[in-house]
Amino acid sequence: MNILPFIDIVEDLNRQLNPQQRYQRLIEAIGRAIPCDAIALLRLQGDALIPLAVQGLSEQAMARRFEIALHPRLRRILQSPQPVRFEADSELPDPYDGLVANSQQLHVHDCMGSCIRIGGEPWGVLTLDAMQAGAFDVLSPTEIRACMAAVAAAINASQHIAQLQAEAEHQQQVVQVLLEAEQCQALVGQSPALEALQEEIATVAPSSLSVLITGETGVGKELVARKIHRLSPRHHEALVHINCAALPENIIESELFGHVKGAFSGAVADRSGRFELADGGTLFLDEVGELPLSAQAKLLRALQSGEVQRVGSDQLISVDVRLIAATNRDLQQEVRAGRFRADLYHRLSVYPLPVPPLRERGNDVILLAGFFLERNQQRLGVQRLRLAPEAIRRLSLYRWPGNVRELEHLLSRAALKASHEQGRDQRVITLEVNHLALRDDSDSPAEEEFSAELLEAPDLRCATDQFQRQLIDSRLQQADGNIAAAARGLGLDRSNLIRSMRRLGLK
């Protein structure tokens, strides 16, 4: 037996290779050490052996799944503590019949295999086949055992390398999540409604209970989730945020649970899901009411078992995750309508936490306005932004259908207009009522006002289309571009709204 190829195996451990490349180079080195016609390295997964690398077998072999109960030769190899060599006239069926390159069937050949054990447990098997009977007679039992021991050591080292690489990638992703979390803003306000919310947060945060945050679009549900995490024992780990409304249905499972390479078109590498990234920390499912029923079932299973399964993999991964969910839907109504699973709703809403709308927070509107103006001073590079007295009055009277998010965006636009009009070099830039662009009758939404373009439409059909454009555009702005939320505000299904937007040239 030629020992030089085994030096290549050791040197490969210092090369930047993915697991598939390592396994392929491993069996190629074995082929140079032990002349044979076919080699296969198979990994034990449940009740089957899955090919990881082959040489001398057709490409079909890599797509096969060898059930141990159906292949007595593989079963015998797997159960034996020593390498197994089969007689040329063995009546046991060969698992590779019809799979050897340039040959339809293995009539007479030499066949040998060994169980590979890692940490004392069966990891898989290595099989060698030669088309000539007696080809392995030159090998002594000591040489065979030494070869298999080298293979097991190389696989064990490769697994450690792959594990370290995966842990490094995971830590990098967690650090990125933590850095993003540090940029979040505080809950600003002194109203009784906000103080009551702060008290509820302080009560539930130290526990491990699942929290369901409810409230209108733009009230700050994400900020509430982040504060719960910061006050929890898990605050040293990541809070992983996933917006369920922004995910196409065909990738939700991959985002939540991850996938393995080749699981679907475009899966070019293994990828951790959000559950794995949140292991030890908190998973925040924003807009959880938008999840389709198929995804709800898989989410419920993961929450019940504490285990996830990557798309395309049979392996179960244990995770320790604290769950926080948020929605602007009435999930109880969704349950009654059959659009949300009752069992998932009860698991999510162990501690329901409603967030008050801005119109119920009194003078918090002015405190928040000051907070946002200070941020805009830094963004625009101006010395000071202030509100005119009449602007303050109008902000206090407005009903804020888009809540805090609407206030933030409105003030950003107003600050930009005022600084452009008055000059950024001014010591004080004053935001007047005209910069805010609010209606006198603040209880009525702006989209009800007929525009000149609407009144000048040539016929009823054109006027109707123009009104729909204005209404849809206004609701999208209030929902911060969230199509699902805008559709609910208009009493439409999301798909119907998308079709209307395409017809009207809005998408």
N, C-alpha and C positions, 0 to 999 in steps of 0.2 A: 504493500500500500504506500502510495506517494504521500509524504507528510507535508510537502511544501505548500499545497493549497490551504492547509490549516493556518499557516502564517497569514494568508490573505484574510481569513476569517477574523483573526485578531486585529489586523490593521484596519478592517472595515469599521470596527467599533469607534475609531477616531474620525471617521468621515461623516459629513453631513448628509445622511440618507434618511428617507422616510421608511416606515416599517416594511412596505411592500418591496422596496429596493433591497433592503437588508436581507429579507427572506429569500429573494431570488438569487442574490449573490451567494448566499449561504449554500443553497443546493447546487449551484454551479461549481462551487469549490469542492463540494462532496463528489460531484461527477468527475472532477479532475483527479481526485484522490482514489476513487473506486470506480474503475471503468464499468459502465452499465448503460442500458438503453433508455431507461425511464426512471425519474426520481419525483417523488411528491412529498410535500410537507403539508400536513393537514392539522387543523386546530379543532379541539374538542369543544363543541357548543351544544349543551344539553344532551340529546340522544343521537347526535349526528357529528360527523367529521366534515369540516369545511376546508377545501383546498386553499392554501395561502400562496403557494408557489409550486410550479411544476416545470419539469424539463423532460422532453421526449414524449410528452402526452399532447394530444390535440387541444386547441383552445376551449373546446367544449368542456374539458375536465374542470376548468376553473369555475364553471357555472353550476357544477353538480353539487348535490348535498347527499353524502353517503350515510344513510341511516344505519347505525351500528347493528341493529337487529336483523337487517337484511344482508349483511356482508360478513360472513363467518371469519374470513381471513383477517379483516380489520378488527373484529371483535377479539380474536385470539391474540393479535399483536397488542391490543390495548390492555388486555388482562394479564399479559405475561410480564414478570419482573425482568426477564432477560430478552435479548434480541431473538426473534423467531425466524427460522428459515424453513421454507416449505419445499417438499420434494417436487421434482419436475412433474411427476405423474399424480400430484395431489388432486383429489376429486372436488376439493372446495372451489367454488366459483371465484374467478378473479374479478375484483371490482373494476379493473381497467379494461376489460374486454371491449374492444371496439373503440377505445380511446387512445391507443398507442399510435403515435404518428407513423404514417406510411405502413400501417398494418391494421387489418380488420379484426384479428383475434389472436390471443396469446395461447397457441397450442402447446408448445413445449418451451419452457424457459425457467430461469432461476429467479426465485422471488424471496426477498428478505425484508424484514421490517422491525422496528423497535418503537416501544412506547417512550415518549419523552415526558419526563416528570420534572416539574418545577416546584420546589418546596415540598417534595414528597407526594404531590398530587398529580394525577395524569393531566398533562397539558395538551397532548396531541400525539401524532405518530409520524414517523418518517419511513417511507417505503422505497425500496430499490428493486428494479426489474431488469433482467438481462435476457435477451432473446435466445441465448445459448445456454443449454443446461450445463450446470457445473461451473459457471463463470465465477462464482464466489468461493470455490474450493480453496483458492490460494490465500484466502483471508483466515487468520487465526481468530478464535473467540476473543482473545485479548485485544487484537487490533479492532475488531468490531465494537467491543465495549468502549474502547478509547475514542473511537470515532463518534459514537452516540453521546458519550459524555461531553465531548467538545461541542457537539451540536446543541445539547441542552444548556451548556454554559453560555454559548453565544446567544441563544434565544433569551435566556434569563437576563443577560446584560443588555440586549436590545430592548427588552421590555422595560427595564429600569430607565434607559435613555428616553424611550418614548413617554414614560410616565413623568419624568422630569421636564420634558419639553411641554407636555400637556399642562403640568402644574404651572410652569412659567407663563404659558399663554393665558391660563385662567387668571393668574395673579395680575397680569397686565390688564386684562379686561376688567377685573374688579377695581384696580387702581383708577382706571378711566371712569368707571361708574362713580367712585368716591369723589373724584375731582369735580365731576359734573354736579354731584349732590351739594358740594360746598358752595356752588354759585347760586343756590336757591335763595329767594327773599323771605323775609319774616312775615308773620301775620300781624298786620298793622291795624290798630284800632283800640278804643276804650269803651265801646258801647256795651250795655248789659248782654246783648245777644252774643257778642264776640267773647266776652268774659265767661259766659256760660259754656261756650264751645271750648275755650282754653281749659276750663275745669274738667270737662269730659275727656279731653286729650290727656291731661295729667293723670286721670284715673285709669284709662285703659292702656296707656303706653307701656308701663312696666310689666304688663301681663303678656301671655303668649296667645291671647284670644284673636281670632280673625275679626277684622273690622270692615264694615261696609259703610263707606262714606257716600252720602247722598246729597243732592243739591242741584240747582240750576246750572246751566252752562256759564262758566266764567266766575264762579263764586270763590274759587281757590281750593278745590278738593285736593289737588296735588300738593299744595303747601301744607295742608292738614296731614296728609300721608307722610310727608317728609319730617314734620315735627314729631309725629308719633314714633317714627323710626329713631330720631335723634334722642328722644327721651327713653328709649327702650334699652334693655341689656344687650341688644344686638347692634348698638350704634357703631361699634368698631368694625363691623362688616358692612357689606354693600346693601344699599336699597336699589333694587333693580326695577326699572320702570318699563312697562310695556303698554302701548296704546292699542287696545283691542280693536278700536274702530278704524285704525289706519292700516290694518293687516288684511291683505287678500285672503280669502278663505283657504286657498290651496297651500299657503305657507304658515298658517297659524300653528299647526302641530310642530313644524320644524322650529319656529321661533320659541315656542314654549319648552320643547323637550330636546331640541337639537337633532342632528342627523349624522349619519356616517357617510363616508365617501361612496359615491355611486348609488345612493339611495333613490335619487331621482335626477332628472336632467338638470345640470348646473351644480350638483353637489360634488365639487371637485376635491373637497377635503372634509375630514371630520370636523364637526362644529358643536360646541357646547350650547345648550338651550338656556333660556332665562332662569329656569328652575335650578340648574347646576350653578350658574353664576351667583344666584342668591343663596346658595347653601351656607347656612350659618347666619344669614342675614334676613332681609325682608324682600318679598316680591310684591310689587304694586301693580295690580291689574286695573288700569284706567279704562273707563268706558266698557266695563265688563258686560253690560247689557247688550252690547253689539255682537257678542260671540254667537256663532251659529250653534244649533243644537248638537251637531256632531262633535264640535270642539268642546262643548260643555260637558259631554259624557266623559271625554278623555281627561279633562281638567278635574272632574269629580273623582275619577279613579286615582289620579295622582295624589290628590289631597287625602283621600281615604287611606291609601297604602303607604304614603311617604316615599314612593318609588316612581321613577320616570324611566322611560324607554326611548332611546333615540330612534328616529325614523330610520328604518332599514336595519336595525340591530335587534337581537334577541336578548341582549344583556340588560338586566335591571340595575338601575343606579339609585342608591338611597340618598335622599336629600332631607335636610332639616331647614324648613322654610317657614317664616311667619308671614301670613297672607293679609294684605290689605287690598280691598277692591273699592272702586268708585264708579258711580253711574249717575246720570241725570234722568234716568228712566224710573218709573214706578215699577219695581221688579215684582211686587205682589200682583199688580195688574198684568204684567207680562206672564207671570205664572198662570193666572186664570185664563189668559188668552192662548196658552200653550206654546208661547215663544221662549219660555225660560223654565228650566227644570226646577221643580219644587225642592228636590233634595239638595241641589247645588245652592239654591237660594238660602236654605236654612243653614248650610255649612258656612256660607260667606257672611251671613248677617248675625253671627254670634253676638256682636256688639255693634248695633246700628248707630251711626253718627251723622245726623243731618247738619249741613252747613247753611246758615241763614243767608238769604239774598241781601244784596247791598242796600236795597230800599228799606230793609228792616234794621239797619245798623246806624241810623241817625247821623250824628256828626262825624262818624268814621269816614264819610265821603271826603270831607275836607282834610282830615289827617292823611288819608291815602293820597289825595291830590298833592299835598306837600311832599310826600315821599316820592311820588313819581316825578314831580318837577325837579327835585334834587338830582334824581338819576339822569334826567334829560339835560340838566346843566352840564354834567360831566360828558355826556354823549355829544352835545352840540358845541362844547367848548365855550360856553358863555358864563359870565360872572354870576348873574342871579336871574331867576325867573319868578315872577309873582303873579297872583290872580287879582284882577280888579274886583272891587266889592260886588258889582252886579254879576260878575262871572261866578263868584262864590255863591250868591243867592240862587242863580240858575242851576248850578251843580247840585245844590241842596234840594231843589224842587224836582229834579228829573227822576224818572222812575227806574232807570238803569235796567232795561231788559237783558243787556249783555253783562251786567254785574261788574265786578272788579276789572275783568279783562277789557270790557268796553271802556271803562274809565281810563285805564292805562293807555289804550290805543288813541282815544280821543285827545288826551293831554299831549301825547307824543306828536300828533298832527298839529295841534294848536300851538305847541312850543315851536315847531318848525316854521309855521306860518308867521308867528309873531317875531321870531328872530330874523327871518328873512325881510320882513316889512320894516322893523325898527333898527336892524343892524346888529350883528353879533358883538360889536365892540362897545355897545351900550353897557353902562354899569348895572342898570336894572331894565329888564325886558318885561313888559306887562301883558298878560293874556287877557284880552277883552272878550266880551260876549260873542262878537262876530268871529273870533278865532275858534270858539268852541263849536259853532254851527249847530246849536241846539234849538229846537222849536219852542215857541212861546207856550203852547199847550203841551207840556212835557209828558202828560199822561197818554198822549196819542202817539203811536209809533210813526216815524217819519215816512214810512213807505205809503201811508194812506193819502199823502198829499199828491194831487195830480200835477205832473210836470208839464211844461210847455210842449215838450216833444210828444207827450201822450195826447194832449188836446188837439194837436195839429195832425194827428194820424189821419190818412186818407179814408180809411174805412174801419168798421168795427173789428175785423180780424186783425188788422195791423195794430189797432189800439190795444186789443186784448193781448197780443204777443208782447207789445212794449210794456204793458202793465206787469205781465208775468216776469219779464226780464228784470224790471225794477224790484219787484217783490222778492224774487229768488236771490238777486244780488244783495239786497238788504239783509235777508235772513242769513245768507252765507257770511256776511261781515259780522253780524251779531254772534254767530257760532264760530267765529275765528277760522272760517274755511272748512269746518267739520261738516261734511255732506250729510252724514247720518243724523247729526243734531238738527241741521237745517231742515231735513226731510220731516223729522218729527214735528218741528214747529209749523210746518206747512200742512201737516196731516197726510203726508205721502209716504209710500215705501221708498227706500233709498234707490232702488233700481229705477222706479218711475221718475224720480227727480233727476237722475242722471240722464235718462232718455229725453226728458223735457229740456234739460240744459243743452244737450247736443242739438236738439231741434232748434233751439233759440240762439245757437251760436255762442253759448256761455262756456263750453267745454271742448 
